[in-house]
Amino acid sequence: MRGADGNGSGQRGRLIATAVEEIGAGNDGSAIEAAHALARWSMRLLDVSGAGVMLTDDRGALRSIMVSSDLVDRLEAAELRQGRGPCVESHLRARAVIHADVQQVDSRWPEFGALAREGGVRGAHAIPVLDAGTAIGVLNLFRATTGGLNDPDTAVAHLLADTAGAAIGARAAPEALVDARELTAAVADAALIQRATGMLAVRLQVDLESARAVLRRVALDRGLGIDTLAGDVIAGTTTISLPLSIAPRPPDATGRD
């Protein structure tokens, strides 16, 4: 139980402060790193069994960026494909949406409930990621038991999502799709990492800055040098796709006692 005594409460407070700092700063100041930290800390701090982060791309389309498991990936992909579900609803309405018991069919998104039940999900909680009041993404939280988050967890979830929204919004800059001629020049003339970045940008349909962040994040998660991973990308011997998966945390690092 969290916060059962002063020490437990103090430890949780320190973890929350660290989470806010990491989400707000990121390792390299990118939206990819902010999304990674948001999903990872949500799993550590909140009473959830799964988490995912969706963000809008430069065309305003919602995309799945980070997931904690294959199940979360499938749930988010289904929502985006069908254009409905608690996560999509949260983004469209710029407010939290709770599906407290997926056993109860919601006529707005019956397919979501069926898929969630098959995967062992019993409750879903979607929280908008906002930049100055505008929805730029969603923090998706899935529970193995019915009901939404309790009040303390709800407050923390909103704090983390708001921190990510402010950080991503502050970093936002005009972005454009990669021009095929620019990519050809990059592949022909640039160094190894630049070539891999250009290829990833086209494959993932993201801007070059995001592609560089993805390359760095995957290299770190796989324990590889970024140049090694770049070479594998160019050679076609490795596959990188969105959403990325966050690494699991050991039970004693959750902030719960």
C-alpha positions as CSV (number, residue, x, y, z in Angstrom):
1,M,0.0,0.0,0.0
2,R,1.4,3.4,-0.9
3,G,1.8,6.2,1.6
4,A,1.0,4.0,4.6
5,D,3.5,5.9,6.7
6,G,5.6,9.0,6.5
7,N,8.5,7.2,4.9
8,G,6.4,5.7,2.2
9,S,4.7,9.0,1.5
10,G,8.0,10.8,1.3
11,Q,9.5,8.2,-1.1
12,R,6.5,8.5,-3.4
13,G,6.8,12.3,-3.3
14,R,10.4,12.1,-4.4
15,L,9.5,9.7,-7.2
16,I,6.8,12.0,-8.4
17,A,9.3,14.9,-8.4
18,T,11.8,12.9,-10.3
19,A,9.1,11.9,-12.8
20,V,8.1,15.5,-13.4
21,E,11.8,16.5,-13.9
22,E,12.5,13.7,-16.4
23,I,9.3,14.2,-18.4
24,G,9.8,17.9,-18.5
25,A,13.4,17.7,-19.6
26,G,13.9,14.4,-21.4
27,N,17.3,13.0,-22.3
28,D,17.6,15.0,-25.5
29,G,14.7,17.5,-25.4
30,S,12.5,15.5,-27.9
31,A,8.8,14.6,-27.9
32,I,9.9,11.0,-28.2
33,E,11.8,11.1,-25.0
34,A,9.0,13.0,-23.2
35,A,6.5,10.3,-24.3
36,H,8.9,7.5,-23.3
37,A,9.3,9.1,-19.8
38,L,5.5,9.6,-19.5
39,A,4.7,6.0,-20.2
40,R,7.5,4.6,-18.1
41,W,6.7,6.7,-15.0
42,S,2.9,6.0,-15.4
43,M,3.7,2.3,-15.0
44,R,5.9,3.0,-12.0
45,L,3.6,5.3,-10.1
46,L,0.1,4.4,-11.0
47,D,-2.1,1.4,-10.2
48,V,-2.3,0.2,-13.8
49,S,-1.3,-2.9,-15.7
50,G,-0.6,-1.1,-19.0
51,A,0.1,2.3,-20.4
52,G,0.5,4.0,-23.8
53,V,1.1,7.4,-25.2
54,M,-0.4,8.8,-28.4
55,L,0.7,12.1,-29.9
56,T,-0.4,14.1,-32.9
57,D,1.9,14.2,-35.9
58,D,2.6,17.3,-38.0
59,R,-0.6,16.8,-39.9
60,G,-2.7,16.6,-36.8
61,A,-3.3,12.9,-36.9
62,L,-3.2,10.9,-33.7
63,R,-0.4,8.3,-33.6
64,S,0.6,5.6,-31.1
65,I,4.1,6.5,-29.9
66,M,4.9,4.5,-26.8
67,V,3.4,1.3,-25.4
68,S,4.1,-0.9,-22.4
69,S,3.0,-4.2,-24.1
70,D,1.8,-5.8,-27.2
71,L,-1.8,-5.7,-25.8
72,V,-1.6,-2.0,-25.4
73,D,-0.3,-1.7,-29.0
74,R,-3.2,-3.8,-30.2
75,L,-5.8,-1.8,-28.3
76,E,-4.5,1.6,-29.5
77,A,-4.1,0.4,-33.1
78,A,-7.7,-0.8,-33.1
79,E,-8.9,2.5,-31.8
80,L,-7.0,4.5,-34.4
81,R,-8.1,2.1,-37.2
82,Q,-11.8,2.4,-36.2
83,G,-11.7,6.0,-35.2
84,R,-13.3,5.5,-31.8
85,G,-12.6,4.3,-28.3
86,P,-11.9,6.0,-25.0
87,C,-8.5,7.1,-26.1
88,V,-9.7,8.7,-29.3
89,E,-12.7,10.2,-27.4
90,S,-10.4,11.8,-24.8
91,H,-8.3,13.4,-27.6
92,L,-11.3,14.7,-29.5
93,R,-13.0,16.2,-26.4
94,A,-9.8,17.3,-24.6
95,R,-10.9,15.7,-21.4
96,A,-10.4,12.5,-19.4
97,V,-12.6,9.6,-20.4
98,I,-13.1,6.6,-18.1
99,H,-14.4,3.2,-19.2
100,A,-14.6,1.8,-15.6
101,D,-15.9,-1.7,-16.5
102,V,-15.3,-3.0,-20.0
103,Q,-17.6,-5.9,-19.2
104,Q,-20.4,-3.3,-19.6
105,V,-20.7,-2.7,-23.4
106,D,-20.4,1.0,-24.3
107,S,-22.4,1.6,-27.5
108,R,-19.9,4.3,-28.5
109,W,-17.1,1.7,-29.0
110,P,-18.3,-1.9,-28.6
111,E,-15.3,-3.3,-30.4
112,F,-12.9,-1.8,-27.9
113,G,-14.6,-3.5,-25.0
114,A,-14.5,-6.9,-26.6
115,L,-10.8,-6.6,-27.5
116,A,-9.9,-5.3,-24.0
117,R,-11.8,-8.2,-22.3
118,E,-9.9,-10.7,-24.4
119,G,-6.6,-9.3,-23.2
120,G,-7.6,-9.2,-19.5
121,V,-8.2,-5.5,-19.3
122,R,-11.1,-4.6,-17.0
123,G,-10.9,-0.8,-16.9
124,A,-9.5,2.0,-19.1
125,H,-8.6,5.6,-18.2
126,A,-7.6,8.1,-21.0
127,I,-6.2,11.4,-20.1
128,P,-5.5,14.2,-22.6
129,V,-2.0,15.6,-23.1
130,L,-2.6,19.3,-23.5
131,D,-0.6,22.2,-24.7
132,A,-2.2,25.5,-23.7
133,G,-5.6,23.8,-23.6
134,T,-5.2,22.2,-27.0
135,A,-5.1,18.4,-27.1
136,I,-1.9,17.1,-28.7
137,G,-2.1,13.6,-27.5
138,V,-3.4,11.1,-24.9
139,L,-2.0,9.1,-21.9
140,N,-3.8,5.8,-22.0
141,L,-4.0,3.7,-18.8
142,F,-5.3,0.2,-18.6
143,R,-6.3,-1.7,-15.4
144,A,-6.6,-5.4,-14.6
145,T,-9.5,-4.6,-12.2
146,T,-12.7,-2.6,-12.8
147,G,-13.0,1.0,-11.9
148,G,-11.1,4.2,-12.7
149,L,-8.0,5.4,-10.9
150,N,-8.4,6.5,-7.3
151,D,-8.2,10.2,-6.6
152,P,-4.5,10.4,-5.7
153,D,-3.5,8.4,-8.8
154,T,-5.8,10.5,-10.9
155,A,-4.1,13.7,-9.7
156,V,-0.6,12.2,-10.4
157,A,-1.7,11.0,-13.9
158,H,-3.0,14.5,-14.8
159,L,0.2,16.0,-13.4
160,L,2.4,13.8,-15.5
161,A,0.3,14.3,-18.7
162,D,0.2,18.1,-18.2
163,T,4.0,18.1,-17.7
164,A,4.5,16.2,-21.0
165,G,2.1,18.5,-22.8
166,A,3.9,21.7,-21.6
167,A,7.3,20.2,-22.5
168,I,6.3,19.0,-25.9
169,G,4.5,22.2,-26.7
170,A,7.5,24.3,-25.7
171,R,9.7,22.2,-28.0
172,A,7.3,22.3,-30.9
173,A,8.6,23.8,-34.2
174,P,7.2,23.9,-37.7
175,E,7.8,20.5,-39.3
176,A,7.5,19.2,-42.8
177,L,7.4,15.9,-44.5
178,V,10.8,14.7,-45.7
179,D,11.3,15.5,-49.4
180,A,12.3,12.5,-51.5
181,R,15.1,14.6,-53.2
182,E,16.5,15.6,-49.8
183,L,16.4,12.0,-48.6
184,T,18.3,10.9,-51.8
185,A,21.0,13.5,-51.1
186,A,21.2,12.5,-47.4
187,V,21.6,8.8,-48.3
188,A,24.3,9.6,-50.8
189,D,26.3,12.2,-48.9
190,A,25.6,12.0,-45.2
191,A,27.4,10.0,-42.5
192,L,26.1,6.6,-41.2
193,I,23.8,8.0,-38.5
194,Q,22.4,10.7,-40.8
195,R,21.7,8.1,-43.5
196,A,19.8,5.9,-41.0
197,T,17.9,8.9,-39.7
198,G,16.7,9.8,-43.1
199,M,15.6,6.3,-43.8
200,L,13.8,6.1,-40.5
201,A,12.1,9.4,-41.1
202,V,10.5,8.1,-44.3
203,R,9.7,4.7,-43.0
204,L,8.0,6.0,-39.8
205,Q,6.6,9.1,-41.5
206,V,8.1,11.5,-38.9
207,D,10.3,14.5,-39.1
208,L,14.1,14.1,-39.0
209,E,14.4,15.3,-35.3
210,S,11.9,12.7,-34.2
211,A,13.7,10.0,-36.3
212,R,17.0,10.9,-34.6
213,A,15.3,10.6,-31.2
214,V,13.8,7.2,-32.1
215,L,17.3,6.0,-33.2
216,R,18.9,7.1,-29.9
217,R,16.1,5.7,-27.8
218,V,16.1,2.3,-29.5
219,A,19.9,2.1,-29.3
220,L,19.8,2.8,-25.6
221,D,17.0,0.3,-25.0
222,R,18.8,-2.5,-26.9
223,G,22.2,-1.7,-25.4
224,L,23.7,-0.9,-28.7
225,G,25.9,1.9,-29.9
226,I,23.9,4.3,-32.1
227,D,26.4,3.8,-35.0
228,T,25.9,0.0,-34.7
229,L,22.1,0.4,-34.8
230,A,22.4,2.9,-37.7
231,G,24.4,0.4,-39.7
232,D,21.8,-2.3,-39.0
233,V,19.0,0.0,-40.2
234,I,20.8,0.8,-43.4
235,A,21.6,-2.8,-44.0
236,G,18.0,-3.8,-43.4
237,T,18.9,-6.3,-40.7
238,T,16.8,-4.7,-38.0
239,T,13.3,-3.4,-37.8
240,I,12.2,-0.2,-36.0
241,S,8.5,0.7,-35.9
242,L,6.1,2.9,-33.9
243,P,5.0,2.6,-31.3
244,L,8.1,1.9,-29.3
245,S,7.9,-0.3,-26.2
246,I,9.0,0.8,-22.8
247,A,11.3,-1.5,-20.8
248,P,9.6,-3.2,-17.8
249,R,10.6,-2.2,-14.3
250,P,11.3,-4.6,-11.4
251,P,8.6,-4.8,-8.7
252,D,10.6,-3.0,-6.1
253,A,11.0,0.1,-8.2
254,T,7.3,0.9,-8.5
255,G,7.1,3.3,-5.6
256,R,4.7,1.0,-3.8
257,D,5.3,-0.6,-0.4
